[in-house]
Structure formats: C-alpha cells, structure tokens
C-alpha cells in the first residue's frame, strides 16, 4: 500500500515538472535598468520595446525587446526581424538597423539597434514592423512609433566627394566626462532608400573643440578605426573640462582620401560635419 502511495506522489511530481518545463518562461526581472517605450500587439502576442532612456530619438538607439503571449508570459524561443520605415508626404525610406539577437546570459530578452535619421511629426511618421516565428509558425505586427529629435547633434547624413551618400552615428559616449572617453561611431552607406550597409575599412578623424572657449582643443585624442568583430568604429575622445564641445569630423576612405569634412585651422573654425556633446 505504501509503495502505491509513494509511486503516486512521484508520478504527480514528474507531471508537475513536465508542465512547468512546457510553459513559457516569465522573466520580468530581465528588463531591470530599462524603461518600456511601447508595446506593439496583434491580439496573439505583444512585443515590448525598451531602451535605457524610455524613448526613441534621432541617431543611434540600442533597443531591447521581449515577446510575450497575450497573457503576459514570456516567449524565449522566437526568431524576430524588424523593419523601420519612415512615411513622408511624398516618399518612404528606411534607416540603418541591425539584426535582432538574444541578449547574452538572458532567457527572454532580445536586442538590436536602429539609427533614425529624422524625427517624426504629425504628418510624417515612423512605422516599425515585425516578422517573427514562434514554434515554426510565422506572425507579423506593426505600429507607428514616436521618434523625437535628440537634444544634441549625434548623427550626420551627407553625400561624399566620391558621390556616395553616408550616415555617421555617434554610439558612445552617452554620458561624457572630464577624461579620455571611449568613443564609438558607426558608418553606413546609403545604397538605396531601403538599404544601408555598414562601411568597412574607413577612418573617422575627430577634433573636439570648445567654441565658447576660444575654440580650444584637447590632447591625446585617438582617431576612430573599425573593430572587425562588431563593425563599430572605436577611438578615444579627450574632454578636458565640462561644457559644450563640438566634435569635428572627417571621414577618410580606405585609400586615405577625405570624402567629407574639413580640418580645423585658424581660418576654419569648424568642419561641415560634427557631433555635439555637453555635460
């Protein structure tokens, strides 16, 4: 009799463990430190968009995502693709963006980046569409999203002397300080209105200046060159005091030719392309 009793208990425990394994995992704590921007829903699933600031803005945006069922339980085995599209009065265009990947050491949190070239408005707006797969079944969902203008210039879009159109976006520092800051940027070529491949093998020369302080510069800056692993251009930005800085830029191709931007001299106080930081 005791054997049957214990066998029944064991069967119940195994059944409970099996049910728990099959249920989608709920990992709400995986978004600690992030702020919800928007939830995009299609009745079956919700896609929650998060950023550190709680908003999307012009320039480079690191975006985190969670896919959940309608009841709020998280899904950890999805394949997601997105497509940002700007609807203008007379045309449509996309923008540089990455693939969506699972965040390392996370169960239900995904990440990617989007580089918005312009803010939205009442008549012209950004739409974000998703195609995704869960357990072999395909779904889609889309929604308007709000993109605001960044407080400081963090993106340049221009035609180079070689005839190509480029986009340069500041990635870091997002919180500059009086120090030799790690600086990162991304460089894209506009192949057409929908395609923005990453540019390889160029150099981004930087010359930070303080226009309000006699346009003085700073020592020990390191020009940005590309890291082959993640395609980001990396260097060092020297900021010697708090205040407003203009980071003058020159984009140099793989052969050493400057395709855009001018050197800062006593006769020329600024390059035609630059970023801004203030702290």
The 8 nearest C-alpha neighbors of each residue, nearest first, counted from 0:
[[1, 3, 2, 4, 5, 6, 7, 8],
 [0, 2, 4, 3, 5, 6, 7, 8],
 [1, 3, 5, 0, 4, 6, 7, 8],
 [4, 2, 6, 0, 1, 5, 7, 8],
 [3, 5, 1, 7, 2, 6, 0, 8],
 [6, 4, 8, 2, 7, 3, 9, 1],
 [5, 7, 3, 9, 8, 4, 2, 10],
 [8, 6, 10, 4, 5, 9, 3, 11],
 [9, 7, 5, 11, 10, 6, 12, 4],
 [8, 10, 6, 12, 11, 7, 5, 13],
 [9, 11, 7, 13, 8, 12, 14, 6],
 [12, 10, 14, 8, 9, 13, 15, 7],
 [13, 11, 15, 9, 14, 10, 16, 8],
 [14, 12, 16, 10, 15, 11, 17, 9],
 [15, 13, 11, 17, 12, 16, 10, 18],
 [14, 16, 12, 18, 17, 13, 11, 19],
 [17, 15, 19, 13, 14, 18, 12, 20],
 [16, 18, 14, 20, 15, 19, 13, 21],
 [19, 17, 15, 21, 20, 16, 14, 22],
 [18, 20, 16, 22, 17, 21, 15, 23],
 [19, 21, 17, 18, 22, 16, 23, 24],
 [22, 20, 18, 19, 17, 23, 16, 24],
 [21, 23, 19, 20, 24, 18, 72, 17],
 [24, 22, 74, 73, 72, 25, 21, 75],
 [23, 25, 73, 26, 22, 74, 72, 75],
 [24, 26, 73, 72, 27, 23, 74, 107],
 [27, 25, 28, 29, 24, 107, 73, 106],
 [26, 28, 29, 25, 30, 31, 73, 107],
 [29, 27, 30, 31, 26, 25, 32, 33],
 [28, 30, 27, 31, 26, 108, 105, 107],
 [31, 29, 28, 33, 32, 27, 108, 34],
 [30, 32, 28, 33, 29, 27, 34, 51],
 [33, 31, 30, 51, 34, 29, 50, 28],
 [32, 34, 51, 30, 31, 50, 49, 35],
 [35, 33, 53, 49, 50, 51, 36, 52],
 [34, 36, 49, 53, 37, 48, 33, 50],
 [37, 35, 53, 49, 48, 54, 34, 50],
 [38, 36, 48, 35, 47, 39, 49, 144],
 [37, 39, 47, 46, 48, 40, 45, 36],
 [40, 38, 46, 45, 142, 47, 37, 141],
 [41, 39, 45, 42, 44, 46, 38, 140],
 [40, 42, 43, 140, 44, 45, 39, 139],
 [43, 41, 40, 44, 69, 45, 68, 140],
 [44, 42, 41, 69, 68, 45, 40, 67],
 [45, 43, 68, 69, 67, 42, 40, 41],
 [46, 44, 40, 67, 39, 66, 47, 68],
 [45, 47, 66, 39, 38, 65, 40, 48],
 [46, 48, 38, 65, 64, 37, 45, 39],
 [47, 49, 64, 37, 36, 63, 35, 38],
 [50, 48, 35, 63, 36, 34, 62, 33],
 [51, 49, 53, 62, 52, 33, 34, 63],
 [50, 52, 33, 53, 34, 32, 49, 54],
 [53, 51, 50, 54, 34, 33, 55, 49],
 [52, 54, 34, 36, 50, 35, 51, 49],
 [55, 53, 36, 52, 50, 56, 146, 147],
 [54, 56, 146, 147, 60, 145, 57, 53],
 [57, 55, 147, 146, 148, 149, 58, 54],
 [58, 56, 115, 148, 149, 117, 116, 118],
 [59, 57, 114, 115, 154, 153, 168, 116],
 [58, 60, 114, 168, 170, 113, 169, 61],
 [61, 59, 113, 112, 62, 114, 58, 55],
 [60, 62, 112, 111, 50, 59, 113, 63],
 [63, 61, 50, 111, 112, 110, 49, 60],
 [62, 64, 110, 49, 109, 48, 50, 111],
 [65, 63, 48, 109, 47, 108, 110, 49],
 [64, 66, 47, 108, 46, 107, 109, 67],
 [67, 65, 46, 74, 45, 73, 47, 64],
 [68, 66, 73, 45, 72, 74, 71, 44],
 [67, 69, 44, 71, 70, 72, 45, 43],
 [68, 70, 44, 71, 43, 45, 67, 42],
 [71, 69, 68, 72, 67, 44, 73, 43],
 [72, 70, 68, 67, 69, 73, 45, 25],
 [73, 71, 25, 67, 68, 70, 23, 24],
 [72, 74, 67, 25, 24, 23, 66, 71],
 [75, 73, 67, 23, 66, 76, 107, 24],
 [74, 76, 107, 106, 77, 73, 24, 23],
 [77, 75, 74, 133, 78, 134, 107, 132],
 [78, 76, 133, 132, 75, 79, 74, 131],
 [77, 79, 132, 131, 133, 76, 80, 99],
 [80, 78, 131, 130, 77, 99, 132, 81],
 [81, 79, 130, 129, 131, 99, 98, 78],
 [82, 80, 129, 128, 130, 83, 79, 127],
 [81, 83, 128, 127, 84, 129, 80, 93],
 [84, 82, 127, 126, 93, 128, 81, 94],
 [85, 83, 93, 126, 125, 92, 82, 127],
 [86, 84, 125, 92, 91, 124, 93, 87],
 [85, 87, 91, 124, 123, 125, 84, 90],
 [88, 86, 123, 90, 89, 91, 85, 124],
 [87, 89, 90, 123, 86, 122, 91, 124],
 [88, 90, 87, 91, 86, 123, 92, 85],
 [89, 91, 87, 88, 86, 92, 85, 192],
 [92, 90, 86, 85, 87, 84, 93, 89],
 [91, 93, 192, 85, 193, 84, 94, 90],
 [92, 94, 84, 193, 83, 85, 192, 91],
 [93, 95, 115, 114, 96, 83, 195, 193],
 [96, 94, 195, 114, 113, 97, 93, 187],
 [97, 95, 113, 112, 114, 94, 98, 111],
 [98, 96, 112, 111, 99, 113, 95, 81],
 [97, 99, 111, 100, 80, 96, 81, 112],
 [100, 98, 111, 110, 79, 80, 97, 109],
 [101, 99, 109, 110, 102, 98, 111, 79],
 [100, 102, 109, 108, 110, 103, 99, 105],
 [103, 101, 109, 105, 108, 110, 100, 104],
 [102, 104, 105, 101, 106, 108, 100, 109],
 [103, 105, 102, 106, 101, 108, 107, 29],
 [106, 104, 102, 103, 108, 107, 29, 101],
 [105, 107, 75, 108, 104, 26, 101, 102],
 [106, 108, 75, 105, 65, 74, 73, 26],
 [109, 107, 65, 102, 64, 105, 101, 106],
 [108, 110, 101, 64, 102, 100, 63, 65],
 [111, 109, 63, 99, 100, 62, 102, 64],
 [112, 110, 99, 62, 97, 61, 98, 63],
 [111, 113, 61, 60, 97, 62, 96, 114],
 [112, 114, 96, 60, 59, 95, 115, 97],
 [115, 113, 59, 58, 95, 60, 96, 94],
 [114, 116, 57, 58, 117, 94, 113, 59],
 [117, 115, 57, 58, 114, 94, 118, 154],
 [116, 118, 57, 115, 119, 148, 146, 58],
 [119, 117, 147, 146, 148, 57, 120, 56],
 [118, 120, 124, 146, 123, 125, 145, 147],
 [119, 121, 123, 122, 124, 118, 145, 146],
 [122, 120, 123, 124, 119, 145, 87, 118],
 [121, 123, 120, 124, 88, 87, 119, 86],
 [124, 122, 87, 120, 86, 119, 121, 88],
 [125, 123, 119, 86, 85, 120, 122, 126],
 [124, 126, 85, 84, 144, 143, 86, 119],
 [125, 127, 143, 84, 142, 144, 83, 85],
 [126, 128, 83, 141, 142, 82, 143, 84],
 [129, 127, 141, 82, 81, 140, 83, 126],
 [130, 128, 81, 140, 139, 80, 141, 131],
 [129, 131, 139, 80, 138, 79, 81, 140],
 [132, 130, 79, 78, 138, 137, 80, 139],
 [131, 133, 137, 78, 136, 77, 135, 138],
 [132, 134, 77, 136, 135, 137, 76, 131],
 [135, 133, 136, 132, 77, 76, 137, 78],
 [134, 136, 133, 132, 137, 77, 78, 131],
 [137, 135, 132, 133, 134, 138, 131, 77],
 [138, 136, 132, 131, 133, 135, 139, 130],
 [139, 137, 131, 130, 132, 136, 140, 133],
 [140, 138, 130, 129, 131, 141, 137, 128],
 [139, 141, 129, 41, 128, 40, 130, 138],
 [142, 140, 128, 127, 129, 39, 126, 139],
 [143, 141, 126, 127, 144, 39, 128, 140],
 [142, 144, 126, 125, 127, 145, 124, 141],
 [145, 143, 125, 126, 142, 146, 127, 124],
 [144, 146, 119, 147, 55, 143, 125, 124],
 [147, 145, 56, 55, 118, 119, 144, 57],
 [146, 148, 56, 118, 57, 149, 55, 145],
 [147, 149, 118, 57, 56, 150, 146, 117],
 [150, 148, 57, 151, 56, 147, 152, 58],
 [149, 151, 148, 152, 153, 56, 147, 57],
 [152, 150, 149, 275, 153, 276, 274, 277],
 [151, 153, 275, 274, 154, 149, 150, 273],
 [152, 154, 274, 169, 58, 168, 151, 275],
 [155, 153, 168, 58, 167, 152, 169, 156],
 [154, 156, 167, 166, 157, 272, 168, 153],
 [155, 157, 166, 165, 167, 154, 164, 158],
 [158, 156, 165, 164, 159, 155, 166, 259],
 [159, 157, 164, 163, 162, 165, 160, 156],
 [158, 160, 258, 161, 259, 162, 163, 164],
 [159, 161, 258, 162, 259, 158, 163, 257],
 [160, 162, 159, 163, 258, 158, 164, 259],
 [163, 161, 160, 159, 158, 164, 258, 165],
 [164, 162, 159, 158, 161, 165, 188, 189],
 [163, 165, 158, 189, 157, 188, 159, 162],
 [166, 164, 188, 157, 187, 156, 189, 158],
 [165, 167, 156, 187, 155, 186, 188, 168],
 [168, 166, 186, 155, 154, 185, 187, 156],
 [167, 169, 154, 185, 184, 58, 59, 153],
 [168, 170, 184, 153, 171, 154, 183, 59],
 [171, 169, 184, 183, 59, 168, 172, 185],
 [172, 170, 183, 173, 182, 169, 184, 181],
 [171, 173, 175, 174, 182, 181, 170, 180],
 [172, 174, 171, 175, 170, 276, 169, 182],
 [173, 175, 172, 176, 171, 278, 276, 277],
 [176, 174, 172, 173, 278, 180, 177, 276],
 [175, 177, 178, 174, 238, 180, 278, 241],
 [178, 176, 238, 239, 240, 241, 175, 179],
 [179, 177, 176, 238, 180, 237, 239, 236],
 [178, 180, 237, 236, 235, 238, 181, 177],
 [181, 179, 236, 235, 178, 182, 237, 172],
 [180, 182, 235, 234, 236, 172, 179, 183],
 [183, 181, 171, 234, 235, 172, 233, 236],
 [182, 184, 233, 171, 170, 232, 169, 234],
 [185, 183, 169, 170, 232, 168, 231, 233],
 [184, 186, 168, 231, 167, 232, 187, 169],
 [185, 187, 167, 198, 166, 197, 168, 184],
 [188, 186, 197, 166, 198, 196, 165, 195],
 [189, 187, 165, 195, 196, 164, 190, 198],
 [190, 188, 195, 164, 191, 165, 194, 187],
 [189, 191, 194, 195, 188, 192, 196, 164],
 [190, 192, 194, 189, 193, 195, 92, 188],
 [193, 191, 92, 194, 93, 189, 190, 91],
 [192, 194, 93, 191, 92, 94, 195, 190],
 [195, 193, 191, 190, 192, 189, 196, 93],
 [194, 196, 189, 95, 188, 190, 187, 197],
 [197, 195, 187, 188, 194, 198, 189, 190],
 [198, 196, 187, 186, 188, 199, 195, 230],
 [197, 199, 187, 186, 188, 196, 200, 201],
 [200, 198, 201, 197, 225, 230, 186, 253],
 [199, 201, 253, 225, 202, 198, 252, 224],
 [200, 202, 252, 253, 251, 199, 203, 224],
 [203, 201, 251, 224, 223, 250, 204, 252],
 [202, 204, 250, 223, 249, 222, 251, 205],
 [203, 205, 222, 249, 248, 202, 223, 250],
 [204, 206, 248, 247, 222, 246, 207, 203],
 [205, 207, 247, 246, 208, 248, 204, 216],
 [208, 206, 246, 245, 216, 247, 205, 244],
 [207, 209, 216, 214, 245, 215, 244, 210],
 [208, 210, 214, 244, 212, 211, 215, 243],
 [211, 209, 214, 212, 213, 208, 244, 245],
 [210, 212, 209, 213, 214, 243, 244, 242],
 [213, 211, 209, 214, 210, 215, 208, 243],
 [212, 214, 215, 210, 211, 209, 208, 216],
 [215, 213, 210, 209, 208, 212, 211, 216],
 [216, 214, 208, 213, 209, 212, 217, 210],
 [215, 217, 208, 207, 214, 209, 206, 218],
 [216, 218, 237, 239, 238, 207, 215, 219],
 [219, 217, 220, 237, 216, 239, 238, 236],
 [220, 218, 237, 221, 217, 235, 179, 236],
 [219, 221, 236, 235, 237, 218, 222, 217],
 [222, 220, 235, 234, 219, 223, 236, 205],
 [221, 223, 204, 234, 205, 203, 224, 220],
 [224, 222, 234, 233, 203, 232, 202, 204],
 [225, 223, 232, 202, 233, 222, 203, 234],
 [224, 226, 232, 231, 230, 227, 233, 200],
 [225, 227, 230, 228, 231, 229, 232, 224],
 [226, 228, 230, 229, 225, 231, 199, 200],
 [229, 227, 226, 230, 231, 225, 232, 199],
 [228, 230, 231, 227, 226, 225, 232, 185],
 [231, 229, 227, 226, 225, 228, 232, 199],
 [232, 230, 185, 229, 225, 226, 184, 233],
 [233, 231, 225, 224, 184, 223, 183, 185],
 [234, 232, 183, 223, 224, 182, 225, 231],
 [233, 235, 223, 221, 182, 222, 181, 183],
 [234, 236, 221, 181, 182, 220, 180, 179],
 [237, 235, 180, 220, 179, 182, 181, 238],
 [236, 238, 179, 220, 217, 178, 180, 239],
 [239, 237, 177, 178, 240, 179, 236, 217],
 [238, 240, 177, 237, 178, 217, 241, 179],
 [241, 239, 177, 238, 242, 176, 178, 278],
 [242, 240, 278, 177, 243, 239, 277, 176],
 [243, 241, 277, 278, 244, 240, 209, 276],
 [242, 244, 277, 276, 209, 245, 278, 241],
 [245, 243, 209, 276, 208, 275, 277, 246],
 [244, 246, 275, 208, 207, 274, 247, 209],
 [247, 245, 207, 274, 273, 206, 275, 205],
 [246, 248, 273, 206, 270, 205, 207, 245],
 [249, 247, 205, 273, 204, 272, 260, 246],
 [248, 250, 260, 204, 203, 259, 261, 251],
 [249, 251, 203, 259, 257, 258, 202, 260],
 [252, 250, 257, 202, 256, 255, 201, 258],
 [251, 253, 201, 255, 256, 254, 257, 202],
 [252, 254, 201, 200, 255, 251, 202, 256],
 [255, 253, 252, 256, 251, 201, 257, 200],
 [256, 254, 252, 253, 251, 257, 201, 202],
 [255, 257, 251, 252, 254, 258, 253, 250],
 [258, 256, 251, 259, 250, 252, 255, 249],
 [257, 259, 160, 159, 250, 251, 256, 161],
 [260, 258, 159, 250, 257, 249, 160, 261],
 [261, 259, 249, 270, 271, 272, 248, 250],
 [262, 260, 270, 249, 263, 271, 259, 269],
 [261, 263, 264, 270, 260, 249, 267, 269],
 [262, 264, 267, 268, 269, 270, 261, 265],
 [265, 263, 267, 266, 268, 262, 269, 261],
 [264, 266, 267, 268, 263, 214, 269, 262],
 [265, 267, 264, 268, 263, 269, 262, 261],
 [268, 266, 264, 263, 265, 269, 262, 270],
 [269, 267, 263, 264, 266, 265, 270, 214],
 [270, 268, 263, 267, 247, 271, 261, 262],
 [269, 271, 261, 272, 260, 247, 262, 248],
 [270, 272, 260, 269, 261, 273, 247, 259],
 [273, 271, 270, 248, 260, 247, 155, 249],
 [274, 272, 247, 248, 246, 270, 245, 271],
 [273, 275, 246, 152, 153, 245, 247, 154],
 [274, 276, 245, 152, 151, 244, 246, 153],
 [277, 275, 244, 243, 151, 245, 278, 274],
 [278, 276, 243, 242, 244, 275, 241, 175],
 [277, 242, 241, 175, 276, 243, 176, 174]]
